[in-house]
Amino acid sequence: MNSEPDIVIIGAGAAGIGAARRLAETGLAVLVLEALPRLGGRAWTLHGAGAPLDMGCEWLHSGDRNPWTQIAEQSGFVVDRSSPAWESQYHNLGFSPAEREAASAEFDAWSERLAMNPPASDRAADALALDAKWTSYLQALSGYISGDELERISARDYAAYDTASSHCNWRLEAGYGTMITANFPARTDFSLATSVEAITLGRFVTVHTPAGDISARAVILTVSTNVLAGNAMALPSALDPWREVARFLPLGSNEKIFLEIIGDSPFVPESHLIGDPHDPTTASFNIRPYGRNVIGCFLGGAGARVAQAEGEAAAFDRAIGQLAALFGNDVRRCLRPLLASNWSRTPTIGGGYSHALPGFAPMRDVLARPFDNRIFFAGEATHKTDFSTAHGAYLSGLRAADEAISALIK
Ligand SMILES: Cc1cc2nc3c(=O)[nH]c(=O)nc-3n(C[C@H](O)[C@H](O)[C@H](O)COP(=O)(O)OP(=O)(O)OC[C@H]3O[C@@H](n4cnc5c(N)ncnc54)[C@H](O)[C@@H]3O)c2cc1C
């Protein structure tokens, strides 16, 4: 490990990898430090039941303008451009076409109000219709999209993402995490399982780790807002304003659990279900992607918090119970717990993805400001419109690297 690089990048998630890729084009000496024993951060593909399973990012949102699409194809990965099954409900189980139409109309009207006539309070919940009948469904969607309840979501922030999104969602059969980590630049120096405990400022920026101190001319800090706002890394008091701002852009709660399908089952490849549209904690079930014998259950907001509070075994039971309620009790015999994420309790991550609290959407720009031309901030939360995504994280890494390059190469 080089103890005197030009630039230290803290965090090897999509943002850190983006910054490393840009810096690899320069002659600057770069060292990437990652607390986890693997690359990727929230981009993490595991293998279960013979299939790659994305524990974090999975969909190339805004795929037609997502920089990872081109990187994937240039590095030999196949991008699957077929439309997701999200908007369908397999055999209308538990959610009739008329109900779906009414619920979607309420969601569309709410989204339009956020964009065209946002509430003065900036609370996304205040854009709900007075006679709203599908609030539980909208809360479940808010959990998936933003990781938290509508009362805690900034209307401006939500609308900024939604307006910029191309609503084109693609996939990678090999897994988004696999592709992102495969694109870590080959010759860049990095150290895994190396947690930065403190940063101090002197003539150089010193990064303190259990493996020793590193002095650099600049640091790119890509940790999540929950990590930044927490106490795990001691920062100079000059960075208190960044810590404060991070509190207004917290990570919501998002988790996934995977079930394995054993033997004959009624589950049809590439189908989808909302467990119970009247329950704001309901899972969204992604059934047999690519024909695999796996069901991915996506949880957001209250649903993810319940899963974390009750523990893994209860979360599996709950998911199997929801499927049994729709398909009949017999399906229990062909479903087995496989894998579960634990993002909220992973100390170096701390949740799902960022959303702005009401009134605080402009804080994304504030968080992205460099300090003293020596500490540069990246990470999904610093992107004004593509926050909460792997491509927003990547673009923020490019931006921070460009800022560092102009500061160091005069
Ligand atoms: C369940 C779930 C589903 C998702 N689905 C999608 C999706 O379908 N599409 C999409 O685009 N996005 C999705 N996302 C969001 C996407 O994964 C993230 O926005 C993106 O990966 C964040 O990248 P990042 O580099 O900003 O942060 P991170 O990935 O969090 O990277 C920061 C890194 O810093 C490291 N770190 C923290 N503290 C220290 C320290 N003290 N010292 C050294 N290193 C440290 C962390 O371990 C981490 O690896 C999902 C996320 C989750 C949780």
The ligand as an ORCA input file, in Angstrom:
! r2SCAN-3c Opt
* xyz 0 1
  C     -31.620     -3.031     -1.786
  C     -31.073     -2.035     -2.770
  C     -31.514     -2.033     -4.080
  C     -31.005     -1.120     -4.999
  N     -31.417     -1.170     -6.301
  C     -30.857     -0.328     -7.203
  C     -31.130     -0.490     -8.596
  O     -31.872     -1.408     -8.990
  N     -30.531      0.366     -9.474
  C     -29.666      1.359     -9.059
  O     -29.130      2.094     -9.896
  N     -29.379      1.513     -7.747
  C     -29.933      0.692     -6.815
  N     -29.590      0.796     -5.506
  C     -28.738      1.916     -5.080
  C     -27.258      1.769     -5.476
  O     -26.828      0.477     -5.090
  C     -26.443      2.823     -4.755
  O     -26.990      4.115     -5.002
  C     -24.975      2.868     -5.201
  O     -24.436      1.579     -5.319
  C     -24.194      3.686     -4.170
  O     -22.838      3.774     -4.536
  P     -21.874      4.724     -3.696
  O     -20.505      4.520     -4.232
  O     -22.412      6.107     -3.649
  O     -21.968      4.215     -2.184
  P     -21.541      2.817     -1.552
  O     -21.835      1.711     -2.478
  O     -22.145      2.792     -0.193
  O     -19.959      2.927     -1.433
  C     -19.319      3.558     -0.345
  C     -18.241      2.620      0.158
  O     -17.541      3.255      1.251
  C     -17.144      2.238      2.137
  N     -16.826      2.835      3.441
  C     -17.671      3.320      4.370
  N     -16.997      3.744      5.440
  C     -15.690      3.545      5.173
  C     -14.486      3.784      5.901
  N     -14.502      4.308      7.125
  N     -13.292      3.442      5.338
  C     -13.242      2.890      4.089
  N     -14.357      2.642      3.355
  C     -15.562      2.970      3.897
  C     -18.366      1.339      2.193
  O     -18.056      0.063      2.705
  C     -18.802      1.316      0.726
  O     -18.232      0.217      0.041
  C     -30.045     -0.156     -4.580
  C     -29.569     -0.163     -3.270
  C     -30.080     -1.102     -2.367
  C     -29.543     -1.094     -0.955
*
